[in-house]
Amino acid sequence: SLGKIDNIVVIPSLLDMLFKYDTKMKYCIIETVHAFPDLRARLQDHPFTQLNLIETYEKIFLEEKDVELKLLILNHLQHFDTERVIDFLQNAIKSPHPELRQKAIAAMRTFHDRGIVAYIKPYLQDSNLSTRAAAIIALWQFAELKQLLLTELIGLMARHEKDHVLAALKVIGTLGFSWELRYVKNHLDHSDEEIQALAVLALLQIDSRAALPPFLFSLTHKTSNSLFFAKSLKDLPKSLQLIVFHQIQGSGEEAIKTCIEHLSAT
């Protein structure tokens, strides 16, 4: 019921509850905190509430074993001031869990500060290829590194193993490399469903009209890729999200209901 009060003065009370309940309830409490409208702007007027939030999250991040909960916390870092977030990310990028390293690298990308190069560049040689892909994506904004990054991408594309293909498709789609459209299309009918799904997602980011039909079909019907696409939707550019939701609205009541089920399950 505290979450229904549109006043962030209740946040300290919500945070107190975080240490009294199980992991499932922690998810609910964190989502409730970040459901407040204009949270980032409102926290500027409540600096000690913001400090309480970030310190609580740091404590949970260090103590909690559930990786998905840690990822959820990283997803909400945009609501905090830069200075506090940097310490958080420096710890997260050293995590033994590849997903956490990737999320930390993605968050660092948003700072558009060349100072991140020193922290991210070593991950171009990470043993996990998805982490390498995240590093390429984050560093692409710096012109002087593009030749090196293209060499890394070509290395991924030259191999046919699944993890290399997935990493290459992730880079091509996220950065919108239209000149690699043939590579993407060559994997649309791949026998591996995960590769096929990521190829559709990459195509959607490069040429939304060409990829919308299979993407929408999986969102509005029960297919093996439905949850993957539903989870991926929130990471797409806002303009692309609007196109997808506009198309879904015209798909009929049953299709909309199925899509909501998929989104709720992520």
Disulfide bonds with the S-S distance in Angstrom:
none
